Amino acid sequence: MAAVRLVSLTKLYGEVTALENVSLEIADREFLVLVGPSGCGKTTCLRIIAGLEEATSGQVWIGERLVNEVSPKHRDIAMVFQNYALYPHMSVFDNMAFGLKLRGLGRDAIAQEVQTAAEMLGIDALLDRRPRALSGGQRQRVALGRAVVRQPACFLMDEPLSNLDARLRIETRAELIRLHRRLGITTIYVTHDQIEAMTMGDRIAVMKDGVIHQCDEPLGLYNRPANRFVAGFIGSPPMNFLDAEVEDVGGQLWVAGEGFRAQADTAHQDRLREYVGQRVTFGIRPTDIHDKALAAASALSQDSCLEAGVEVIEPTGAHTLVYLTLRGQSLIASLDSTTRAIEGEKLDICLDMSRAHFFDAATDLSIL
C-alpha cells in the first residue's frame, strides 16, 4: 500500500489542455473518486498515474518514489478498465494468473493466490470458463480478481461498472466497497456518475475542463459546494438555480427574483449583507422544497412560501418529482408522495431557507 501524490500535473494535446496544474494527495488506504462530465480530464489523470500517458509537466509520486520515468509495469499498480480487457482465449484462471506468471511466481503460489481471490469475489466456480461464457457482472469480477491477486500498492479503476445494468451496478458497487475495506489498498476510482461517487468515495475530487474544482468528503461537497458547478453536479436531482437580487427591508435581508421572494435565513444574513442591491444566484435543492399543505412544511417560515405552477409530475415511489415554474424560471421539487400537486394547476410551496445556497453572479463562487 502507498500514498499517491500529484504535483502540478499538466497535460497538453497540441493546443488542447486536458489537465491544468492538477495537484492532489491521496492518502495510504484511501478510496478517492475522480468525478466529472465527459472530457473533464479524469481518465487522462488516471492514465498518467498508471504510466500509460506522459505528463507534459508535473510530478507523480507513488509512496516515496517519483515515477515519471518509471514504466507502468514497475509502478506497482493494478488497473481495472471499463471494457474488462480480458484475454478471450484464456480461462478465468489463466486471466487472473497472468500477471503472477510474469512475476515468476511458482505454480502452487499462483494457484493459492487465484483461488483466494476467486473465493473472495464469488467466482471460484468459474475458473475453468472462458470470458465469452460469462455474464457482464462475472467478467467484471474476473477483471477485479486479476487486479486483486497482484496485491499492488494502488488500484486504478476507470469506470469499471459503466457496462453493467442498474441493479448489478448497485450490487457490484457494494462489493467494491467491501473489498476495499478488507484489503485496505489505496484506490483511485474514475466515474461520471455522481451517485456512484457519493456512495463509494472517502473523498471526491470534482473535475471540469482539466481542473479540480473541489476535493472533499461526500457530505462536504453536498453541503458546502465551493462553486455553482460543484453544487449543480453533486446531488440528484441537481440543485435548482434562480437569478435573484438581495434586498434589505428594515434590516432584514430578502432574496427576490422573477416569481419569488423569500427571507434569508439568520445564519446567512451577515455574509449576504455585502451583496445588498446586487444580483446573486440563489440555489435550492429539490429536497429542500416542500408542499405547504404537508406536515414537512409546517415548521418553515411563511416568509419562504410562494405559489408555483405545476408542469410535470413524476412519481418515483416514496417521493414525487414535481417540475415547477415561477414566471419563466424553472425548478424541480422532490416532494412527499402524498402531495396533491396536479399538472397545469398552482401549488403552494415552502423553501427551507436554512438549506439555501448563494453564489456570486460574476464568479460563480459560493458566497456562504
Summary of the structure (lengths in Angstrom):
residues: 368
radius of gyration: 24.8
end to end distance: 38.0
largest distance: 81.7
contacts: 1184
relative contact order: 0.11
helix: 32%
strand: 36%
